[in-house]
């Protein structure tokens, strides 16, 4: 796919990140059903594929997890021994906020593609690729830039389990509020 | 009255009772075509809904649980549903319709406005097309909207695999036979 040309006024070190795979990381804990149940409960999702072992065994050869839980395995604990500062997921997104001086951010678009099903006991790894950064834009939230970050997820066997693409908007509010 | 419609408001009823997805052979590809309308799903969003969804997806960012942060720092009206939880709601909406043999290949959604506590969010979907790919997998493309009152909050396009007949099972497809 052809990516748009990088915005001309971007710092060189930021331009250099475009297309570069970063943050090759492996989850700190294996996939477990508890988070599946949390997600299913939060959305009142009664799909028996995820609740009934016999249905899961019949259809997929065992329990799997909802594809929408893909990203959670790579999200760090809010706190961990020895860690300092806020632990965040999708670090490329937070790097861009800091480097471009855009204190606030939201996600505007998400694409989620499911491949090999994720199963309890899997250990997920991922990497992130910054695909593009827009020119400066102004929305109702403030002035900033949109960026697209792709994330590719694999299991412990190297099988591709999913790909996500996020569009984030980092911005500075029109009337900046200090925190 | 449509059993999925609230008698009091005429809008889609709340909660999981709106749809039942316990059958494994709920829909096969032949039963759907462009224009097929999915049953709507309405849900009353509370602060608990937002926080449950954020924590379930291990999203600890404060705009999804801290009203003061969301309003004073982010400039939003309230805490709001986070992106992975929205994906989970789309997943629930789609598989409520397909049953467990439905296998989501791809979800692409745009968040046009946030979903806040106090909103009655309504999912509505229409099949835009069907196909059988070269490996024999049956697919339906579905356009979905999420509204809250007169606000269009999200639009989504989903590509979901459906069994082509009573013996087919999209979950058996692997590697080159799975083209999401």
Contacts between the chains, C-beta under 8 A, distances in Angstrom:
chain1	res1	chain2	res2	distance
A	35	B	56	6.7
A	35	B	58	7.3
A	38	B	52	7.6
A	38	B	55	7.2
A	38	B	56	3.7
A	39	B	53	7.9
A	39	B	56	4.5
A	39	B	57	6.6
A	39	B	85	7.8
A	39	B	88	5.1
A	40	B	92	7.9
A	41	B	52	7.1
A	41	B	56	7.3
A	42	B	49	7.3
A	42	B	52	4.0
A	42	B	53	4.4
A	42	B	56	4.3
A	42	B	85	6.4
A	42	B	88	6.8
A	43	B	53	7.0
A	43	B	85	7.3
A	43	B	88	4.8
A	43	B	89	5.2
A	43	B	91	7.6
A	43	B	92	4.4
A	44	B	15	6.1
A	44	B	16	3.9
A	44	B	43	7.7
A	44	B	92	7.1
A	45	B	16	7.7
A	45	B	88	7.2
A	45	B	91	7.1
A	45	B	92	3.9
A	45	B	95	7.2
A	45	B	96	7.7
A	46	B	16	5.7
A	46	B	20	7.7
A	46	B	21	6.0
A	46	B	22	7.0
A	46	B	96	8.0
A	47	B	21	5.5
A	47	B	92	7.4
A	47	B	95	4.8
A	47	B	96	7.7
A	47	B	100	5.5
A	48	B	21	7.3
A	48	B	22	5.6
A	48	B	24	7.4
A	48	B	100	5.5
A	49	B	95	7.6
A	49	B	100	3.7
A	55	B	24	6.1
A	55	B	100	5.9
A	58	B	24	7.2
A	59	B	24	6.8
A	59	B	100	6.1
A	59	B	101	6.4
A	59	B	169	6.0
A	59	B	171	4.9
A	60	B	171	4.5
A	66	B	88	6.6
A	66	B	91	5.5
A	67	B	91	6.4
A	67	B	104	5.3
A	67	B	107	7.9
A	68	B	84	6.4
A	68	B	87	4.0
A	68	B	88	4.1
A	68	B	90	7.4
A	68	B	91	4.5
A	68	B	107	7.7
A	69	B	57	7.3
A	69	B	84	7.8
A	69	B	88	7.4
A	71	B	57	7.0
A	71	B	84	5.4
A	72	B	56	7.7
A	72	B	57	5.0
A	72	B	58	4.5
A	72	B	84	6.6
A	75	B	57	7.4
A	75	B	58	3.8
A	75	B	59	6.8
A	75	B	60	7.9
A	78	B	60	4.6
A	87	B	60	8.0
A	88	B	61	7.8
A	89	B	58	7.6
A	89	B	59	7.5
A	104	B	73	6.8
A	104	B	74	5.7
A	104	B	75	7.3
A	106	B	74	7.4
A	106	B	111	7.6
A	107	B	83	4.5
A	107	B	111	6.6
A	108	B	110	6.5
A	108	B	111	5.5
A	109	B	108	7.5
A	109	B	109	7.0
A	109	B	110	5.0
A	109	B	111	7.1
A	110	B	83	5.2
A	110	B	86	7.6
A	110	B	87	6.4
A	110	B	107	7.6
A	110	B	108	7.5
A	110	B	109	5.7
A	110	B	111	7.7
A	111	B	106	6.9
A	111	B	107	6.9
A	111	B	108	4.4
A	111	B	109	7.9
A	112	B	87	5.5
A	112	B	106	7.0
A	112	B	107	4.6
A	112	B	108	7.8
A	113	B	105	6.8
A	113	B	106	4.8
A	113	B	180	5.2
A	114	B	103	7.5
A	114	B	104	5.8
A	114	B	105	6.1
A	114	B	106	7.4
A	114	B	180	6.0
A	115	B	178	6.6
A	115	B	180	6.8
A	116	B	174	7.0
A	117	B	171	7.3
A	141	B	74	7.9
A	141	B	75	6.1
A	142	B	75	7.3
A	166	B	83	7.3
A	173	B	75	5.3
A	177	B	72	5.9
A	177	B	73	6.3
A	177	B	75	7.6
A	179	B	69	8.0
A	179	B	72	7.6
A	179	B	73	5.3
